[in-house]
Amino acid sequence: MLNINEIRKDFLILNTFVHGKPLVYLDNAATTQKPRSVIEAVQHYYAGENANIHRGIHQLSHAATKKYENVRDKIKNFVHAEKTEEIVFVRGATEAINLVAQTYGRSQVGEGDEILVSHMEHHSNIVPWQMLCEKKGAVLKVIPINDAGEIILEEYEELISPRTKIVSVTHMSNALGTINPIKEIIKTAHDKGVPVLVDGAQAVSHMSVDVQDLDCDFYVFSAHKMFGPTGIGVLYGKKELMEKMPPYQGGGDMILSVTFEKTKYHDLPHKFEAGTPAIASVMGLGAAVDYIHNVGLDNVAKYEEELLHYATEKLLKIPHLRMIGTSQNKAGVLSFVMEGIHPHDVGTILDKEGIAVRAGHHCAQPVMDRFQVPATSRASLALYNTRKEIDLLAQGLLKVLNVFK
């Protein structure tokens, strides 16, 4: 079992006071806090190893390059990829989806073709495909969800047609907490020859991911949602697919040779990493992976499952509160509305109590439309949260009710 008190000591920001109250940080689906080891890894790079990578012949450059590529190998092991060259560093899950849409998508999707996404997707897994459809004259089709916030698999199977070129779905919903049956979704698509991209931005800090076992064609995630720095993320893609994809951007480090007549592109993964990358953030990502390994994702999953159950019971006892997203298979997201009270007001009052939650549409407006609400309040959990913090959240929500009596 996790020693939560010891874990909390690793996260210095948890000692912060907000409006004179100890911080209760429950906005982890937006971004997680960073342990001391991640902050120190970034600082150490800038203080003692700062150099550009892949190009220098001096010692600092060699050392930085070696560490940078070591992190790529860590990520390969973290998601259980087969080959290191299947791991591409990007700015985040959003850029990874855009990369696939603008390279694989532009080369494979034509007029009248179809792209499937689910009704629970984050905007970053909707808008890039809409842009592609507008450019190509393709059609975006939406996999429906039920009242619990679960994909309706029977309707998904019927939506796949000979014109379907790619399915792009979230592993775990940021707005509902639903964990989708990704392996089944992928098999259904593959049986009809359709590749699948999985948005794992919410999943990777809550559960172990094995891309080979899932058999997904692409998997994307962001470091800042798994205790790492902002501005860095990962695209995993099957080598045979990515080798056929054209470069996403042009510039330094993604080339083998350049003349005014012709440019020869670099091999994977460098073909997709133009320019100087976020080297310090990659170092921080490596430290985040080490931290997660040391804690153990199985331990995290078990602890967070118990905490989610406790929090759900607590919140459902609060009068006039309606939970949005009630799947039996979900992780640490509690989205809710309170009758007659706007979520922004809920969030503002909780903030005065030192409690950080998210209020709004969570970059998932179609989800709000599906449940006929303008927005929700969202408390999202991480491995450093406690039952005491859930109790404080419940007390804060009772104060919200008192304000609006």
Secondary structure, DSSP 4 states (H G I P E B T S, - for coil): ---HHHHHHT-GGGG-EETTEE-EE-BTTT-----HHHHHHHHHIIIII---SSS--SHHHHHHHHHHHHHHHHHHHHTT-S-GGGEEEESSHHHHHHHHIIIIIHHH--TT-EEEEETT--GGGTHHHHHHHHHHT-EEEEE-B-TTS-B-HHHHHHH--TTEEEEEEESB-TTT-BB--HHHHHHHHHTTT--EEEE-TTTTTTS---HHHHT-SEEEEEGGGTTS-SS-EEEEE-HHHHTTSPPSS-STTSEEEE-SS-EEEPPTTGGG--SS--HHHHHHHHHHHHHHHHH-HHHHHHHHHHHHHHHHHHHHTSTTEEEE---SSB-SEEEEEETTB-HHHHHHHHHHTTEE-EEE-TT-HHHHHHTT-S-EEEEE--TT--HHHHHHHHHHHHHHHHHT-
